[in-house]
Amino acid sequence: MLKATAIHKSYGNLHILKGVDLEVKKGEIVAIVGASGAGKSSLLNIMGTLDKPDSGQLFFNGHEISKLNSKQLSNFRNRKIGFIFQFHHLLAEFNALENICIPAFIAGTPKAQAEKRAMELLDMLGLSDRATHKPNQLSGGEQQRVAVARALINKPDLIFADEPSGNLDSANARDLHELFIRLRKEFDQTFVIVTHNEDLSDLSDRKVIMKDGLITA
């Protein structure tokens, strides 16, 4: 599904990624692990088209996407990719249902259709009774599940997660990890996850180890 070839990235004089090659297959859960500063998040941001490499190519289902312009990339991200971050980034002034619907509204989905899909996701995640609650009325685990629903609203082919359980206690982290496994099982959902959590990386189909801007194993 996704193929990164010879990815290089520098920030000033700091050479972060030094020719990274990585392929991700449909329905696979790939964990990217390594020490801080290894280049994990930089690689995730490039593969998720949030950042551009200095050199190298990125292919999605055989089509090169590294040459798309900003507008084309924004449309691609909105329709094909979901993102989950360590901090949920929910908008404080909107309730759970509204937060989930935002990517669907951006994609032009009619309001009734978007809200129906959002309620289905809330129900699946055990949050149907929290639809009208704002983020400050939700627990940390609930906020992160709302963020997962937001990532799923447009039925993306691929979800990128950057330390998704890093801000959760052990019980909520375990629930989130089990949710990823269930989503892969039920929907053949593909995940690329940057994590320091050994339990999550051990549950993945494949563990990619990075060190000093390279994949070492």
C-alpha positions in Angstrom: 0.0 0.0 0.0 2.7 2.5 1.0 6.3 2.5 -0.1 9.0 5.0 0.9 12.3 4.8 -1.0 15.6 6.5 -0.1 14.0 9.1 2.2 16.4 11.8 3.3 15.5 14.7 5.6 17.6 17.4 7.3 16.7 20.3 9.5 19.5 22.9 9.2 22.7 21.0 9.7 21.0 18.1 11.4 20.6 15.1 9.1 17.6 13.3 10.5 16.7 10.6 7.9 19.6 9.1 6.0 18.1 7.1 3.2 15.1 5.2 4.7 13.3 2.5 2.8 10.0 1.1 4.1 7.0 -0.7 2.7 3.6 -1.2 4.5 1.1 -3.7 3.3 -2.7 -3.4 3.5 -4.1 -4.7 6.8 -0.8 -4.6 8.5 0.0 -3.1 11.9 3.6 -1.8 11.8 5.3 -0.4 14.9 8.2 2.0 14.5 10.4 1.9 17.6 13.8 3.4 18.7 15.4 5.9 21.0 14.4 9.5 21.0 16.0 11.3 18.1 16.2 8.2 15.9 14.0 9.9 13.3 10.7 8.0 14.0 8.3 10.9 14.1 10.1 12.6 11.1 9.6 9.5 9.0 5.9 9.2 10.1 5.3 12.8 9.2 6.8 12.3 5.8 5.0 9.1 5.1 1.8 10.8 6.2 2.5 13.7 3.9 2.6 16.2 6.7 6.2 17.0 5.7 8.2 16.6 2.6 11.5 14.8 2.2 14.6 16.5 0.9 15.0 13.6 -1.5 13.4 10.2 -2.0 10.1 9.0 -3.2 6.8 8.1 -1.6 4.2 5.8 -3.3 0.7 5.0 -2.4 -1.0 2.1 -4.1 1.6 2.4 -6.9 1.1 6.1 -7.5 3.9 8.6 -6.5 2.5 11.1 -4.1 5.7 12.9 -3.2 5.3 15.1 -6.2 1.7 16.3 -5.5 1.2 20.0 -4.8 -0.1 21.3 -1.5 -3.7 21.3 -2.5 -3.5 17.8 -3.9 -1.7 16.6 -0.7 -4.4 18.1 1.5 -7.1 16.4 -0.4 -5.2 13.1 -0.3 -4.6 13.3 3.5 -8.3 14.1 4.1 -9.6 11.2 2.1 -7.0 8.5 2.5 -5.2 9.0 5.8 -6.2 9.2 9.5 -4.0 10.6 12.2 -3.8 9.9 15.9 -1.4 11.8 18.1 -0.2 11.5 21.7 -2.2 14.6 22.5 -5.7 14.3 21.1 -5.9 17.8 19.6 -9.7 17.9 20.0 -11.2 21.4 19.6 -12.4 22.6 23.0 -15.4 24.5 21.8 -17.0 21.5 20.0 -18.5 18.4 21.5 -17.4 14.8 20.8 -19.8 14.3 17.8 -18.8 17.7 16.2 -15.0 17.0 16.7 -15.4 13.6 14.9 -17.4 15.1 12.0 -14.9 17.9 11.1 -12.8 15.8 8.6 -16.0 14.6 7.0 -17.3 18.2 6.6 -13.9 19.2 5.1 -14.4 16.3 2.6 -17.8 17.7 1.7 -19.9 15.0 3.3 -23.5 16.1 4.0 -24.2 16.9 7.7 -26.7 14.2 8.3 -24.5 11.5 6.7 -21.4 12.6 8.6 -23.3 12.7 11.9 -24.8 9.2 11.3 -21.3 7.8 10.6 -19.9 9.6 13.7 -22.6 8.2 15.9 -21.9 4.7 14.6 -18.2 5.1 15.5 -19.1 6.5 19.0 -21.3 3.5 19.5 -18.6 1.1 18.4 -16.2 2.7 20.8 -18.6 2.6 23.7 -19.1 6.4 23.8 -22.6 6.9 22.4 -23.7 8.5 25.7 -20.8 11.0 25.5 -21.7 12.5 22.0 -22.7 15.9 23.4 -19.9 16.2 25.9 -17.0 18.6 25.3 -13.4 17.5 25.6 -13.0 18.9 29.1 -16.0 16.7 30.2 -14.2 13.5 29.0 -11.5 11.4 30.6 -8.2 11.0 28.9 -9.1 7.6 27.6 -12.4 8.9 26.2 -10.7 11.9 24.6 -8.3 9.6 22.8 -11.1 7.3 21.6 -12.9 10.3 20.2 -9.6 11.1 18.4 -9.6 7.6 17.0 -13.2 8.0 15.8 -12.2 11.3 14.1 -9.3 9.5 12.3 -11.8 6.8 11.1 -14.7 9.1 10.0 -13.6 9.2 6.3 -12.9 5.5 6.2 -9.2 6.0 5.5 -7.0 3.4 3.9 -4.2 4.0 6.4 -3.9 5.4 9.9 -0.7 6.9 11.3 -0.4 7.1 15.1 2.4 9.0 16.9 2.8 7.8 20.5 -1.0 7.3 20.7 -0.9 5.8 24.2 1.9 8.0 25.5 -0.4 10.3 27.5 -2.6 7.5 28.9 -2.4 5.4 32.1 -1.7 1.7 31.7 -5.4 0.6 31.7 -6.4 3.1 29.0 -3.3 2.3 27.0 -4.2 -1.4 27.0 -7.7 -0.6 25.9 -6.4 1.6 23.1 -4.0 -1.2 21.9 -6.8 -3.7 21.9 -8.9 -1.3 19.9 -6.3 -1.1 17.2 -6.2 -4.9 17.0 -10.0 -5.1 16.8 -10.1 -2.4 14.0 -7.6 -4.4 12.0 -9.5 -7.6 12.5 -13.0 -6.1 11.7 -12.1 -3.6 9.0 -8.7 -4.7 7.7 -7.5 -1.4 8.9 -3.8 -0.6 8.3 -1.7 1.1 11.0 1.7 2.6 11.2 2.5 3.4 14.8 5.4 5.2 16.4 5.6 4.1 20.0 7.9 3.6 23.0 5.3 1.2 24.5 6.7 -2.3 24.3 3.3 -3.9 24.8 1.9 -2.1 21.7 5.0 -2.9 19.6 4.8 -6.5 20.6 1.2 -6.7 19.5 2.1 -5.4 16.0 2.6 -7.6 13.0 6.0 -6.1 12.4 8.5 -4.0 14.5 10.7 -1.6 12.6 13.7 -0.5 14.7 15.3 2.9 13.9 18.6 4.2 15.0 20.4 7.4 13.9 18.1 8.1 11.0 18.2 4.6 9.6 16.2 1.4 9.9 18.5 -1.1 11.5 16.1 -4.1 11.9 
